[in-house]
Amino acid sequence: MKAEPRSSIMAFMTADRIRILVVDDQEGMRETLDVLFSRAGHDVTCCESGKQAIEMLATADPYDLVITDLVMPDVDGMEVLKRARELCPEAQVIMITAHSTTEAAVSAMKLGAYDYIQKPFSISEMRITAEKALEKGRLVRENIALRRRVAGKTTFEDVVGESPAMNQVIATLRKVSRLPTNVLIVGESGTGKEILARALHSSSPRADAPFVVVDCGAIPESLMESELFGHMKGAFTGAVATRTGLVEAASSGTLFLDEVGELPLPLQSKLLRAIQERTIKPVGSVKEIPVDVRILAATNRSLEQAIEAGTFRSDLYYRLNVIRVEVPPLRDRSGDIPLLCSHFIARYNNAFGRMVTGLAEDAMDCLVAHRFPGNVRELSNIIERSVALETAGMIQLATVREGMGLDSPERALPGAGRFMARADIGQRGLDELMDEFERSILRDAWSRMGANRARVAQELGITVRSLRYRLSKHGIVASDEADDGQS
């Protein structure tokens, strides 16, 4: 391989970090390609055998470019090419070999290789070929993403959040998106489990096949078997026609079992058999129907506790819980709240024909300080209402508080009147009582921690930004003082 000035190599850089897999049984070739692409700022993984490369393709994050030797002792480059097209279909593959034949080149191109380069080759030749291959890959990904958006499909780019916890969730789902593995998504109601499931489906090889949602908590138990597996005409009273079940409707695609913990026990055994045998039997039929579905399940309950209570089968749990992803509640990723607010404001501006430009600072502080028992769904509802009703250019604190129900007397808990009478506090409402209680806690912590904001925030389990808002709100520290001092 001929040397080339470093300046020319460094010119081969792009704005995005590229993942490249190099496969060659010759150490010198691996090192040369590693240096070439690493100097260009790309992530390079080198494999000394085809078998090792296939393992990397199956388990690592998706690659943008695969460069593989043709002739290797265990698994040859043609097999690496085939598996790359299956496991990482958006990656471009460049074949290299010292034993070039027309037949081999034609075969490689038919199997989907981007190009075929004969050894020895110059750095310039490899660089230019790789540039073109990566450009093609970028265009392919953009085209796929565009077609999916036009079709109304959710992608990972539609998932809003930059917190470490959400980044980890998305990274895990991206890693398994192209595998047929079943995934269990766990999280509180309103955290966005279905959005993540849709993004996982849209990023999988099954993206063009159906995504079928089953709300296990909304279908009456008496109808659940028929809904899932279908029924034959005359199978029961009211079965006036043969009906395809949701499992069969999802064949070749993805079946999303929302709130799977609500499945009745008798249906759990039938679902388990369908997963194990990849067949279903409609109600009233003696014939098994083959199905090919990927199962994604979600729950806001502890299935482990349900197993202990005898309401959920452990064998079904292990079938569903191959890959487990836990979605954090919004209160544990409050740093995502401003980003989510911008997302929802844009959505509802578009839906309502409004021109709301954002939130006033105190309104945003109020949202960041909120615990959000309803998670992202609750925040979406607050912003939707605020965009619909706000008369100013920006959403004001009063509008947000009304949307959160903080200024509504009906939010008072049952029995509050008895508590107020015992405490001899006259006609004060719950908000005033809660404010007084919060003010007392803050003053105590502020005094005990020597007015150290970071320590107070840690003690109370809130962010420093939330603490600043609360200190100013209760008059413990003036707003300008709350913004200065220790952090």
N, C-alpha and C positions, 0 to 999 in steps of 0.2 A: 504494500500500500504506500503510495507516494505521500511525502509530507507536504503540508500546505501552511502558509503563514497563519499565525494565531489570529490575526485580525480578521481573516476571512472566515475562520471557524466561529469566532465570536459574533460575526454578522448573522449567523444562523440562530437567532434568538426570537422568541415570540413573547407576547404579553402574558400568556397563560403558561403555567408549568405543565410540561408534557411528561407522560409516563411511557417509557420505552422498555420493551423486553428484548434482550439480545440472547440468542440461543446458538451456541457453537461449541463443538467439542475441542477446539483448539484455543488454548489459553491466550496466545498472542492476539488472535482475532478478537476475542472478548475484551481484552484490555484496550486494544486500539479503538473499538467502537465505544467502549465505556468512556474513554478520555474525550473522544470527539463530542459525544452528546452531553456528557456531564459539564464540560467547559461551556457549553451553550446554555447551561442553566436548567437542564432537564433531569428528571428522576430516572435513573437507569438501573435495571435489574438484569444481572447476567446469570444464565443457566448453562451448565456444561453438558446437559443431556436433554433429549426430547421429553423424557419421562418427567424430569424436574420441571421443565417448562409447562407441561400440561397441568401439573399440580399447582403451579403459580397462577395459571390462567383460571383455575377453578376456585382458588381460595383468596387471592389478593384482589385489591381494588382494580377496576377495569383499566386496561392499557390503551393508549392511543395508537401505538405503533409496535409491531412485532417484526424483528429481523431474525430470520432463522436460516441456519445452514441446511442444505438438502440431505447430505449423506452424513449420518451419525450412527454409532454402533447399536444403540438400543431401540429408540423410536426415531424414525426419520422425519425430515422436515415436512413431508407431505402430510403425515399424521398430525404434526403440530399445527399445520395450516388448517386441516379439517376441524380440529378441536377448537382452534382460535375462532373460526367462523361460528361454531356452536356456542362457545362459552363467552365470547367477547365480540359479538357481531359487528360492532361499530369500529373495531380496531382495524387498521390497515396492515397488511402483511407483505413484507419484502423478502423474497427468497434469494439466498446467495449460495454459490457452489463452484467448486473447481472442476466439476465433471458435468459441464453443460451439454445438453442435447436438446434438439428441437422438440422431441416428444415430451421431455420433462417440463420444458418451458410451457408448452401448450397445456399440459395437464395442470400445472400450477395455476395458470390463468383461468382455466375452466373452474377450478375449485375456489376461485375468488381472490387470488393473490393480486396485489397492486402491481408489482413488477418483479422481474427476475434478473439478477445481476451476476455476471460471471467473475470469479476470482482470477487473477488479482485485479482490484479496481482502485481508482484514486479516491482520495478523500472528497474531492470536488464532486465526483460522480455520485458517491453515497450521499453527500450533503444535499445535492440538488434533488435526487430521487426521494430522499426522506422529506424534504420540504414540500414537494408536490403531493406525496402520500398524506402528510399531515393536513395539508390544505383540503384535500379531498375528504378526509375524515371530518374536518370541521364543518364543511358544507353538508355532509351527510347528516351530522348530528343536528345542525340548525334546521335542515329540512324536516327531519323526523320530529323535532320539537315543535316546529311550526304546524305541521299536519296534526299533531296531537292537540295543540292549543285550538286550532280551528275546529277540531272535532269535540272540543270542550273537555279534553282529558287533563287531569291534574298531574303536574310533574313536580319533581323535588324543588325546582326553581319557584314554584308557587307556594312552598312552605315558608312562612315568614318566621324568622328567628335567627339570631346570631350568638346566642348564649352558648357557652361550652356544652351545657347539657343537651341542647337541641342539635348542636353540631355533631355530637356523638351519636345521637339517635339517627340522624340523616346519614352519617358515615356508615353506620352498621347496616341500614336498609339498602344503601347503594351497593354495599359489598355483597349482599345476598340477592340483589334484585334479579340477576340473570340466572339464578339457580332455581330448581323446582321445590326447594325446601319450604315446609310449612312454617309460618311465623305467627307468634302470639304477641299482640300489642296490648300492653297493660297500662292503664292510667285512669285518672278520675274522669267523670263525665265532663264534656266540654273542652277537653285538652286537644282535640283534633285527631283522634285515632283513625277515623274514616278517611280524612284527607291524606294521612300518611299511607294508609292502605292503597288508596287510589294512585298515589305517586309511585308506590312500589310496583303496582301492576303496570302503570304506564312506562316504567323503565325496564320492564322484563321482556323476554322474547314473546310473551303472550299479549303484548300491548294491543294488538289489533283484534284480539278475541274478546268475548264478553267479560265484563266485570259485574258480577251479580251480588247484590247485597241482601242478606237475610237478617232482619231484626228479630232475634230470637226472643226478645221480651215483648214483642208486639203481636205475635201470631198466637191465637188461641191454641191450647194444647191439643184439642180435638181435631184441629186442622193442620197441625204441624207436619205430620208424616206425609200427608197429601201434598202440602206446599213444597216440602223438600224433595220428595221422591216421585211425585206425580201419582196419577191413578188411572185405572181403566174405566171405560164406560160401564155403568151399572155396578161398580165396586161397592157403593154404599148409596143410601138415600140421597138424592140430589146430584149424584154423579151422572149427569145426562150426556157427557161426552168425555172422551179420553183427554187427559191433560198432562202436559210435560211438566215435570218438577223443576225446581230451581237448580238442583245439582246438575241435572242433565242439561239445562239451559246454559250452565256455565262451562260445559265441556270444551276443552282446548283453551279455556281462559282461567279466570280466578273467581273463587267463591269466598265472599267476605261474610263471616259469621259474627255479626255485631252482638255484643252482650251474650257471648256464648255460655256464660255461667247460668243463664236462665233456661237453657235447654232441659226439658223434662228427662228424667233418667231413662225411660224406655226408648226415647229417640237417640239418646247418647250411644246406646249399644248399636243401633242401626247405622248411625253416622260413623262409628268406629269401624264397622264392617265395610262400609263404602270406601273409607280411606285405605283400609288394609287390602281389600280385594279389587279396588278400582272398578267396582260394579255396583249397580243399584237395582232394586226390584220395586216397581210401582205398586201401589196398593191395588189388590185384585189381580195381579199378574203372577204367572209362574216363571216368567222369563227374566233372566239377568241381562241388564243393559250395561255395556262397558262405558266408563266415563274417564276422562282425563282432565282433572281439575287440580289447581293449586289452591290450598286452603290457607286463608289468612283469617285469624280470629282475634277478637278484641273483647276486653272485659274491664269493668271498673270494680269488680269484686275480687277477693282473694280466692283463687281456685284451690289453693292449698288448704285453706280453712274449709272450703266446701267439700273437699275430699275427706277431711277429718270428720265432718258432720254427716258424711254419707250421701250427699246430694250431688256429687260429681264423681265420675269414674276416673280412677287414677290412670288406667290404660289409655283412655281418650286424652287425658291431660298430657301424657308423655308424647302422644302422636301430634298434638297441636303445638306443644312447647319445645319444638326443635330449636328454633331461634326465638329468644325472648327479648323484646324491646320495651323498656319502661319509659313512658312519656312523662316528663316532669310537669307538675301543676304550675300554673302561671305565677303563683306566689313565690315559687322557687326560681323563677327566671324573670324577675321584674325588670331587668335590663332590656328585655324584648318589648316591653309595653309601649314605649314611644314608636318603635318600628311598626308594631301591630296597629297602633292608632293611625299612623300615616297610611297604612294599607287600607284600613276600613274607611277612613275619610275619603280616600280616592274612590273606593268602591261605591260608597253611598252618594258621593257627589255625582258620579256617573249615572247611578240609578234614579236619583231624584232631580237631576238637572240643577244642582246647587253649586256654589262656588266657595265653600268653606275652606279657609287656608290653613287651618291647624287648630291647636289648643292654646289657650292662655297658659302662662307658666304655672299659676296656682291651680288651674284645672288639671294640668299634667301631673303636678305634685300630688294632687288628691288621688288620681288614678294609681300612681306608683305606690302610694301608701296603702291602697286598698288590698284586702286579702283575696278577693276574687274566688269565693266558693264555687261559682259557676264557670271559672276558668276563662278560656278564650271566647267561648260562646257568650258568656256574660259581658265581656268587654265589647264584643261585636254588637250586642243589643244596645249597650249604653251609647256607643258611637252612632249607631243607626238612628236612635231616637234624637240624639243631639244634633246630628246633621239635618234631620227633618225639621226640628223645631227652632234651632238657633237663628236669631235675627241679626246678630253681629257677624262680622267677617270671620271671627275666630270663635271657637267654642269656649264659653265662659264657665267659671267655677259653678255658678248657680245652676246652669243647665246640666252639668255633669252630676252635681249632687242630687238634683231631681231625678235624673236617670238612674242613679244608684239607690234611690228611695230614701236618702238620708234626711230629706225634709218632709217626709210623708208620715203623718200620725198613724196610718194603718200599719206601719212597720213595727210599731210597739208590740212586744211579745205578750202573749196571754199571761195574766197575773201581774202585769206591771203596775196596775193600779193598787193592788194589795201591797206591793213592795214600796211604792211611793208613800202610801199611808203610813206604813211601819216606820219609814225613814223620816216622816214629818217633813216632806219636801214639797208640799203644796201641789200645784198643777204643772210642774215641770215635766217635759216629755222625755222619752227614752234617749233622744239625741243629746239632750243637755246632761242627762245622767251619765251617759257613756263618755261624753266630753270631760266631765268632772273626774270620772274614774281614770281616764287616760291621762289627764293632767296630773293627777296625784302620782301615778306610776312614773311618769316622765320626771317630775320634780324629785322624787325619791332617787331614781337612777342617776339623774344629773348631779345630785349632791354626793351620792356614794362614789361615783366614778370621777369626782373632781372635775366636772365639766369637760371631760374628754369625749368628743363626739364619737370617735371610732370605738372606744370601749363601751359607751352607752348603746350604740347601735348593735354591737355584738351581743351585749347582755340581753337586749330586747328582741333580738332575732330579726332586725329590719335593716334596710340599707341606710347609709349615711344620708343620702338624698331624702329618703322618707323621714328620717329623724329631723333634718333641717326644717322640713315643711311642718312637722308636728310641733317642734319647739317654737316656731314663729306663730303658728296657729293659736297656741295656748298662751302666748305672751311670756313664755319662760325666758326666751332670748329674742331680742329684736331681730327682724329679718336680715338686716345688714350684718349683725353680729353672727347670726346663724350661718351666714355664707363665708365668714372669715374664721380665723382660729384654727384649731387642730382638726385634722382629718383622720 
